[in-house]
Amino acid sequence: MEEIEEYREEMIKQKEEYEKWKKKQGDSDLMFNEKDNEKNI
């Protein structure tokens, strides 16, 4: 039973890290998109 709880906590931790990374990537994507859009004008 204890192993399942540890595994679950690890999954939650990884998901949180992924959410942070995804948000960070999303922000940088927006920056790149803005630069690309300026070039096209």
Biopython code that builds the backbone (N, CA, C, O; Angstrom):
import numpy as np
from Bio.PDB.StructureBuilder import StructureBuilder

atoms = [
    (1, "MET", "N", (0.825, -1.200, 0.000)),
    (1, "MET", "CA", (0.000, 0.000, 0.000)),
    (1, "MET", "C", (0.865, 1.258, 0.000)),
    (1, "MET", "O", (0.553, 2.248, -0.661)),
    (2, "GLU", "N", (1.945, 1.194, 0.748)),
    (2, "GLU", "CA", (2.819, 2.362, 0.878)),
    (2, "GLU", "C", (3.458, 2.729, -0.462)),
    (2, "GLU", "O", (3.617, 3.907, -0.781)),
    (3, "GLU", "N", (3.820, 1.710, -1.240)),
    (3, "GLU", "CA", (4.446, 1.944, -2.543)),
    (3, "GLU", "C", (3.509, 2.717, -3.471)),
    (3, "GLU", "O", (3.938, 3.605, -4.208)),
    (4, "ILE", "N", (2.240, 2.371, -3.423)),
    (4, "ILE", "CA", (1.257, 3.053, -4.273)),
    (4, "ILE", "C", (1.191, 4.530, -3.914)),
    (4, "ILE", "O", (1.127, 5.386, -4.796)),
    (5, "GLU", "N", (1.207, 4.825, -2.635)),
    (5, "GLU", "CA", (1.147, 6.227, -2.186)),
    (5, "GLU", "C", (2.389, 6.993, -2.646)),
    (5, "GLU", "O", (2.284, 8.129, -3.107)),
    (6, "GLU", "N", (3.550, 6.378, -2.521)),
    (6, "GLU", "CA", (4.787, 7.029, -2.965)),
    (6, "GLU", "C", (4.745, 7.277, -4.470)),
    (6, "GLU", "O", (5.128, 8.347, -4.944)),
    (7, "TYR", "N", (4.277, 6.281, -5.212)),
    (7, "TYR", "CA", (4.174, 6.391, -6.663)),
    (7, "TYR", "C", (3.228, 7.529, -7.034)),
    (7, "TYR", "O", (3.507, 8.315, -7.939)),
    (8, "ARG", "N", (2.109, 7.603, -6.324)),
    (8, "ARG", "CA", (1.109, 8.634, -6.588)),
    (8, "ARG", "C", (1.698, 10.029, -6.332)),
    (8, "ARG", "O", (1.504, 10.949, -7.127)),
    (9, "GLU", "N", (2.414, 10.170, -5.218)),
    (9, "GLU", "CA", (3.039, 11.460, -4.900)),
    (9, "GLU", "C", (4.049, 11.851, -5.972)),
    (9, "GLU", "O", (4.142, 13.018, -6.351)),
    (10, "GLU", "N", (4.800, 10.873, -6.456)),
    (10, "GLU", "CA", (5.790, 11.134, -7.497)),
    (10, "GLU", "C", (5.107, 11.612, -8.772)),
    (10, "GLU", "O", (5.581, 12.544, -9.423)),
    (11, "MET", "N", (3.994, 10.975, -9.128)),
    (11, "MET", "CA", (3.250, 11.363, -10.328)),
    (11, "MET", "C", (2.725, 12.792, -10.194)),
    (11, "MET", "O", (2.790, 13.574, -11.143)),
    (12, "ILE", "N", (2.211, 13.126, -9.021)),
    (12, "ILE", "CA", (1.690, 14.477, -8.785)),
    (12, "ILE", "C", (2.816, 15.490, -8.924)),
    (12, "ILE", "O", (2.637, 16.547, -9.528)),
    (13, "LYS", "N", (3.976, 15.166, -8.365)),
    (13, "LYS", "CA", (5.131, 16.064, -8.427)),
    (13, "LYS", "C", (5.552, 16.278, -9.880)),
    (13, "LYS", "O", (5.819, 17.406, -10.295)),
    (14, "GLN", "N", (5.609, 15.194, -10.646)),
    (14, "GLN", "CA", (6.000, 15.305, -12.050)),
    (14, "GLN", "C", (4.985, 16.122, -12.833)),
    (14, "GLN", "O", (5.355, 16.899, -13.713)),
    (15, "LYS", "N", (3.714, 15.952, -12.517)),
    (15, "LYS", "CA", (2.671, 16.700, -13.219)),
    (15, "LYS", "C", (2.835, 18.195, -12.938)),
    (15, "LYS", "O", (2.709, 19.021, -13.842)),
    (16, "GLU", "N", (3.118, 18.538, -11.669)),
    (16, "GLU", "CA", (3.311, 19.945, -11.310)),
    (16, "GLU", "C", (4.507, 20.527, -12.054)),
    (16, "GLU", "O", (4.444, 21.646, -12.563)),
    (17, "GLU", "N", (5.595, 19.766, -12.114)),
    (17, "GLU", "CA", (6.779, 20.224, -12.843)),
    (17, "GLU", "C", (6.435, 20.443, -14.315)),
    (17, "GLU", "O", (6.847, 21.433, -14.920)),
    (18, "TYR", "N", (5.674, 19.505, -14.881)),
    (18, "TYR", "CA", (5.290, 19.600, -16.284)),
    (18, "TYR", "C", (4.422, 20.833, -16.523)),
    (18, "TYR", "O", (4.585, 21.530, -17.524)),
    (19, "GLU", "N", (3.494, 21.098, -15.594)),
    (19, "GLU", "CA", (2.622, 22.276, -15.732)),
    (19, "GLU", "C", (3.456, 23.554, -15.710)),
    (19, "GLU", "O", (3.218, 24.468, -16.499)),
    (20, "LYS", "N", (4.434, 23.616, -14.808)),
    (20, "LYS", "CA", (5.320, 24.791, -14.736)),
    (20, "LYS", "C", (6.081, 24.951, -16.046)),
    (20, "LYS", "O", (6.171, 26.048, -16.597)),
    (21, "TRP", "N", (6.633, 23.829, -16.542)),
    (21, "TRP", "CA", (7.415, 23.855, -17.781)),
    (21, "TRP", "C", (6.537, 24.284, -18.950)),
    (21, "TRP", "O", (6.945, 25.090, -19.786)),
    (22, "LYS", "N", (5.334, 23.736, -18.996)),
    (22, "LYS", "CA", (4.421, 24.039, -20.089)),
    (22, "LYS", "C", (4.076, 25.530, -20.079)),
    (22, "LYS", "O", (4.022, 26.172, -21.127)),
    (23, "LYS", "N", (3.844, 26.062, -18.893)),
    (23, "LYS", "CA", (3.521, 27.487, -18.787)),
    (23, "LYS", "C", (4.708, 28.336, -19.253)),
    (23, "LYS", "O", (4.540, 29.319, -19.974)),
    (24, "LYS", "N", (5.900, 27.940, -18.831)),
    (24, "LYS", "CA", (7.109, 28.655, -19.223)),
    (24, "LYS", "C", (7.296, 28.581, -20.742)),
    (24, "LYS", "O", (7.604, 29.590, -21.377)),
    (25, "GLN", "N", (7.114, 27.406, -21.320)),
    (25, "GLN", "CA", (7.236, 27.226, -22.761)),
    (25, "GLN", "C", (6.189, 28.062, -23.496)),
    (25, "GLN", "O", (6.471, 28.668, -24.530)),
    (26, "GLY", "N", (4.985, 28.081, -22.947)),
    (26, "GLY", "CA", (3.909, 28.850, -23.558)),
    (26, "GLY", "C", (4.268, 30.325, -23.615)),
    (26, "GLY", "O", (4.026, 30.993, -24.620)),
    (27, "ASP", "N", (4.845, 30.829, -22.533)),
    (27, "ASP", "CA", (5.239, 32.232, -22.498)),
    (27, "ASP", "C", (6.303, 32.516, -23.554)),
    (27, "ASP", "O", (6.229, 33.521, -24.262)),
    (28, "SER", "N", (7.288, 31.635, -23.657)),
    (28, "SER", "CA", (8.352, 31.875, -24.632)),
    (28, "SER", "C", (7.794, 31.756, -26.046)),
    (28, "SER", "O", (8.219, 32.489, -26.939)),
    (29, "ASP", "N", (6.847, 30.844, -26.262)),
    (29, "ASP", "CA", (6.219, 30.720, -27.579)),
    (29, "ASP", "C", (5.528, 32.022, -27.958)),
    (29, "ASP", "O", (5.618, 32.469, -29.102)),
    (30, "LEU", "N", (4.845, 32.621, -27.005)),
    (30, "LEU", "CA", (4.164, 33.886, -27.276)),
    (30, "LEU", "C", (5.172, 34.945, -27.698)),
    (30, "LEU", "O", (4.925, 35.715, -28.627)),
    (31, "MET", "N", (6.314, 34.980, -27.007)),
    (31, "MET", "CA", (7.342, 35.967, -27.344)),
    (31, "MET", "C", (7.835, 35.742, -28.770)),
    (31, "MET", "O", (7.957, 36.691, -29.545)),
    (32, "PHE", "N", (8.116, 34.493, -29.113)),
    (32, "PHE", "CA", (8.605, 34.200, -30.458)),
    (32, "PHE", "C", (7.545, 34.535, -31.495)),
    (32, "PHE", "O", (7.857, 35.066, -32.560)),
    (33, "ASN", "N", (6.305, 34.227, -31.187)),
    (33, "ASN", "CA", (5.227, 34.511, -32.134)),
    (33, "ASN", "C", (5.102, 36.009, -32.373)),
    (33, "ASN", "O", (4.869, 36.440, -33.502)),
    (34, "GLU", "N", (5.254, 36.796, -31.332)),
    (34, "GLU", "CA", (5.170, 38.255, -31.489)),
    (34, "GLU", "C", (6.287, 38.742, -32.396)),
    (34, "GLU", "O", (6.060, 39.583, -33.267)),
    (35, "LYS", "N", (7.491, 38.222, -32.198)),
    (35, "LYS", "CA", (8.619, 38.619, -33.044)),
    (35, "LYS", "C", (8.366, 38.224, -34.487)),
    (35, "LYS", "O", (8.612, 39.009, -35.403)),
    (36, "ASP", "N", (7.869, 36.996, -34.693)),
    (36, "ASP", "CA", (7.570, 36.543, -36.050)),
    (36, "ASP", "C", (6.516, 37.417, -36.698)),
    (36, "ASP", "O", (6.617, 37.765, -37.875)),
    (37, "ASN", "N", (5.507, 37.768, -35.924)),
    (37, "ASN", "CA", (4.426, 38.594, -36.464)),
    (37, "ASN", "C", (4.938, 39.975, -36.883)),
    (37, "ASN", "O", (4.485, 40.531, -37.883)),
    (38, "GLU", "N", (5.882, 40.524, -36.116)),
    (38, "GLU", "CA", (6.429, 41.840, -36.453)),
    (38, "GLU", "C", (7.190, 41.768, -37.787)),
    (38, "GLU", "O", (7.121, 42.697, -38.592)),
    (39, "LYS", "N", (7.907, 40.673, -38.014)),
    (39, "LYS", "CA", (8.670, 40.513, -39.255)),
    (39, "LYS", "C", (7.743, 40.478, -40.467)),
    (39, "LYS", "O", (8.076, 40.998, -41.532)),
    (40, "ASN", "N", (6.583, 39.864, -40.293)),
    (40, "ASN", "CA", (5.664, 39.672, -41.413)),
    (40, "ASN", "C", (4.960, 40.964, -41.817)),
    (40, "ASN", "O", (4.442, 41.068, -42.929)),
    (41, "ILE", "N", (4.938, 41.925, -40.939)),
    (41, "ILE", "CA", (4.200, 43.172, -41.238)),
    (41, "ILE", "C", (4.978, 44.025, -42.222)),
    (41, "ILE", "O", (4.524, 45.107, -42.595)),
]
sb = StructureBuilder()
sb.init_structure("model")
sb.init_model(0)
sb.init_chain("A")
sb.init_seg("    ")
for serial, (resi, resn, name, xyz) in enumerate(atoms, 1):
    if name == "N":
        sb.init_residue(resn, " ", resi, " ")
    sb.init_atom(name, np.array(xyz, "f"), 0.0, 1.0, " ", f" {name:<3s}", serial, name[0])
structure = sb.get_structure()
